[in-house]
Each structure stands twice: as structure tokens, then as C-alpha cells.
Amino acid sequence: MNDTAAIVVTFNRKYLLKECIKKLQVQTHKADIIIIDNMSTDGTSEMLKPFIDAKQIIYHSTGKNIGGAGGFNEGIKLAYELGYKYFWLMDDDCLPTKDALKNLKLIANRLDDNFGFLCSKVLWIDNSVCQMNIPKVSLSKKVNDFCDDLVPIKMGTFVSFYVNRKVVKEIGLPIKDFFIWGDDLEYSQRISNKYSSYLVNTSIVIHETKNNSGSNVAIDDFQRIKRYRLSYRNEAVLFREAGIKGKIYQYLRIGLHIGRVIFKSPDHKWDRLKTIIIGTKDGHNFYPKIEKVNE
């Protein structure tokens, strides 16, 4: 048993998942691989059977699709119960370079484990910085330093996110009720409110997304718009936790997004506006429970 569990949440992306597993298997510093399957229907479990039979992975099916947030909640909970000291979280389309974990652990050792979380530098498939995974140094400001080996940050994403057991014990688990979107920002903010946290630029992963653009309710494919309702609902929790500054920023941001829809959306403007408004309204009454791990 290694001291680190690489926790990968997957849903219906078996080919990307297989590549992710292969990248994890050739890490210069080894981690045990835990696959959290959100009841995929594309043959993921069959694809994983040789890995399971060879005891190369630990496989856990959630029994139903509980979203990325629920998947990471379950994954950390399972890894904690199994006794791992470190938890390395990633989506199934994350492809770590061979020294990604090694360089996270070098920084963890340098800091003598006195950190909240560490994030890798996330690149897109063309080796440019992946826009959707740029960590934040504050609510409104993203990192612009991708050279120094260690950069203090406030929020990061679950695309190579490294946290240790003692922090999980104190802070608890990601909020499973988020389902998708915002769970990583809320969790990382909750951690960094108590512990210094960092971007590790020497640890590099590739995020194999379809394009290198962040989420944008104004111009995204209309077929994806419904999920933005969850984004605005979940972000209300994130901004509430940030206090008065968070609330002010939330409404300034909503105003900006409404303006983008009005002036830049190519279609379905009213539906996009309703998504912003209804999602924000949902957030006013959304007070999800923060779970703790069991000892």
C-alpha cells in the first residue's frame, strides 16, 4: 500500500479514463488508484475488469450518478477509511505527466506537510495553460505566475488536487449536494481559509477537454445551459462563505453575466437569462450540509 491514493471520478468516458489510468501507472512516485464510477453506461466497468482482476486499481461504483461532487465526496471518504495519508484528486480526462505526483510530494516535504492543498499546473492539449483550471489568488483574481515553483493560492480545481489526511479530518468532505460545478472551489476555499495553499508549477498535468475555454453561459452550446443553473446555485454558497465581499462580488458578477447574454449570446437569450436568475434564486435557500469523515 502506497501512502497516496489517486482518486479518479468517472462517468461515461472510458477511453479517456483508460489513458488517465495508464498515466497514473507510470508515475515516478507511485500512488494506489481508486476509480469512483458514477454508474457509467458506456462499458466502463467492462473496460476496467482487467485492471480490477490484476489488482491494479480499487474500483467503487456509486450505485447511481451522484455527479462529480458526490464522486469526490465518496472517493475521499473511501480512501480515508482505507488509511491513506494523502489524497490526489482528478477527473477522468486528466493526464498527469510522469513526475506530476513526485513534484507535488517534493513540495509537501519541503513544507513539512504544513499546507492545506496543492494544485498542479494544468495545461491543455496544445501545452497552453488550461483556462478552466487556472487557480485563484482571491475571489476575483486568477493566478498569472506559471514560472515560480510555488505560488500561494486561494482556490483550485479537482484536476490534480493534493490534500493530506489531517486537513480532511478537520475540514471535512466536498459538498456532495453540489452534484456538479463549484464543489472544488468551495472545498479549496474552505481549506485555504485555515491553511496556506499553493499552485505547484513543477507538477504538470494535461486536461484533455474539447476546447480551451472556460464556462460561459452567454456563448456555450444551448444543450449545456441547464447545468448552469447548478453553477449559479452552488456559487451562492461559495460567495456566502466569503462574507460581505463575496456577496458584493456575486452580484457584480451576475450583472456582468447578464450583460454578456444580452449583447453576445447567439441564441436563446431569454432562456439563458432565466438560468442565471433561477440558479441564483435557488442559491438563496441552499444550505447544504458539510460532512465529516468517520474515525
N, C-alpha and C positions, 0 to 999 in steps of 0.2 A: 504494500500500500504506500503510495506516494503521499506527501503532505498536502498536495494541491489537487482539488477537484475542478476539472474544466467542465462547466455546466452549459450545455447547448440546448436551447429550446427550439423545437422544430414543428412545422405544420405544412405538409404537402409540398415540400421542396427537397425530395430525396436525393436528387443529383447534386445539388449544392451541399446538402448535408454530408454526402459521401466525401466530397472534396474537403470539407471542413475537418472531418474525422482524419483523413489522410494527413492533413497539415498538422493536426494535433499529435499524430503518432510519430512524426519525425522531429518533434521539438528537441532541442539540445538539452533542455531541462524537462523531465517527464512529468506529466500530470495524469491522473486517472480520469477517464472520460465518462461523464454522466449525460445520457441523452434523455431529455424530457420531451415526450411525443404527445402533442395536443390532439390525439386521436386522428392522425393523418389518414386520408382515404386514397392515397396515391401509390400504395405499395411500400411505404416507408418501413413498416415492421418486417416485411419480407426481405427488403434490401439489407436490413440490419442483422438478419438472422446469422449470417456467418461471423459477424463481429461478436454477437452475443454468445454463440456456441464456442468461439475461441477465447471467451472471457476477456476480450479487448475493450469492451465497453460495459457500463452498467446502464440497463435500459429500464425506463419507467414510463408507463402510459398513464396519462392523467384521467382516462375514462371518459372525458368529453373535452371539447375545445374550451379551455379557460383563458385563452389569449396569452400573449407574451408575458403580461404582468403576472397572471396566475402561474404560468410555467416557471418563471424565475422564482416566484414565491415557493413553489413546490420543490424546485431544484435545490435551492439553498437549504430548505428545511431538511431534505433528504441527506444532503452532503454533511450537514451539521450533525444529524443523528448518526451518520456513519463514522464520525470522528475526525473529519478533515480539518486542517488548520487554516487553509486558505481556499478561497472560492474565486474562480476565474470565469466570469460570465460572458457569454457571447450568443449572438443569433446564428442561425444555421448558414447564413450567407457571409459569415466572417471567415477569412482565410489568413490565419496567423503566419507570419514569416518564421523561419526556424528558430530564431533567437528571441522571439517575442516574449515568451514566459521567462527565459533566462534573464533578460534585461529588466523585467518587472521585479524579479526576485533580487537582482543585484541592488536595485534602488531600495527595496524593502529592507534588505540587510544593512545598507548604508544608513537608513533612517532608524535602524534598530526596532523596526516594526511600529514606530511611532507615527502612524498616518491613519487617515480614515479610509480612503480608497485611492487606487492608482488607475489611470487610464492609459491605454496605448495611443500612439498617433495612428489615426485611421486614414488610409489612402483609398482612392478609387482605383478602378482597374487600369487607368492610364497613369497612375502614380501621382496624380494631383491630390491635394487634400480633399477628403470626402466632406462635402458641405453639410450633410445632415448629422455629422458626428463631431463637429468642432466643439470642444468643451467651452464652458462659460466661466469667466472670472467674476461675473456678477449677473444679476437678473437680465441686464440689457446689453452686456458686453461679452463678445466672444474672444477666445484666445487668438493672438496674432503672432505668437512666438513658437515656431516649429523647429527651432535650432537648438536652444539650450536643452540639456538633457532632463532638467526638472523644472516644471512651470507650475506655480500654485494655481489651483482652480477651485471653483465653487460647485460646478455641475458637470457631469459627464454622462455618456450613454452606455447602454449594455452591449457595446460592440468592443469587447476586450476591457472588462471592468474587474479589478482585482481588489478583494477585501479580505480581511482576516477574521478569525473566529471571535476574538474578543469584541470587535466592533459589532458584529452581527448579534452577539449576545446582548449588548447594551442597546443598540439602535432598533433591533427587530428586523422584520422582513419587508420586502417590497409590497405595496398595497395591491392585493390580488383583484380587488373590485374595480381597479382601473381598466382591466381587460387588455386594452392596447393604448399606447401613446401616453407619455408623460410619467410613467412609472419609474423610469430610470432617473429623470430629472428630479422628481420628488425625493427619491431614495438617496441620491447623491447629495442633494441639498440638506436632507435630514442628517446625513453623516457629517458633511463639512461644516455644519453649524456647531459641531462639537470637536472635530478633529481636522487638522490640516490635511489637505488632499492635493494630488498632483497629476499633471499630464507628464508621461514619461516618453519623450520624443525618440529615445533609442529603441523603444519597443514598438514595432510596426506591424500592423495588420492591414489586409486588403478587404474592403467591403464591396462585395460583388452585387451592387444594385443595378437596375436597368439604366439609370441616368444619374448624373452627379448634380442634382439639385435638391434643395431642401423641400419640405412640405409647404404647399401654398394653396390655400382654399380658393383663391381667385382664379388660378390657371390650371389646377390639377384636373385630370380626367374626371368628368362628372360621375362616372361609375364609382369613383372612390370617395365622393363627397360625404356620404352618410357617416363614414368613420370619423370625420372631423368633428361631429357632434360630441364624440367621446373625448377628443382632444381638448375642446374648449371647456367641457365639464371638468376634466381632470386637472387642467391648468389652473382652474379656480382654487383647487386645493393647494397647489404649489404656491400660488401667489398669496393665498391666505396665510400660509405658514411663514411667508417672508414679511408679514406685518404690513404696516401702512404703506411703506414704499412698494410692496408687492401689489397692493390693491390699486395704487395710482398707476403703476406700470401696466397692470392688467387692462385698465380701461383706455389708457393711451394706445396700447397695442390693439385692442379691439377696434378703436376708431380708425387706426391705420389699415387694418384688415378690411373693414367695411369700405373704406376709400378705394382700396385695391380692387375689390369686387366691382364697385360701381364703375370705375374707369378702365379696368383692364380685363375683366372676365370676358371670354369669348362667347359664353352661352349660360343659360340657366341662372341669371344673376339673382333673381328673387329666391330661388332655392338655396343658393349659396349664402345669401344674407340670412335666411331663416335658420340655416345650420349654425351660423355664428351666434345668433340671438338665442335660439333654443338651447344650444350647448352651454352657453354662459348662464342662462337661467337655471338649467339643471344643476350647475355647479354651486349655486347659492344654497341649495338644500342637500348637498352631497358631502357627508361627513363619514367617510369610510373608516373602518377600524384598522389600526396598526397592530399586527400580530407580533408576538414574541416567540422565540424558539423555546422548545421544552428541554430542560436539562435532564 
